[in-house]
Amino acid sequence: MLELLASGGTEDSILADYPYLEREDIRACLAFAVAQVDHPILRTTS
């Protein structure tokens, strides 16, 4: 799903191609992706 969105696919086109998905599924996928990359960067002191 992320690849489809990254390549310019819209929520509507994804839902048309995958009728078993709901708009909330797309948003949940995006929220999960954000949570995976949104982490604190620990700074070390030298």
Buried (B, 14 or more C-beta within 10 A) or exposed (E): BEEBBEEEBEBEEBBEEEEEBEEEBBEEBBEEEEEEEEEEEEEEEE
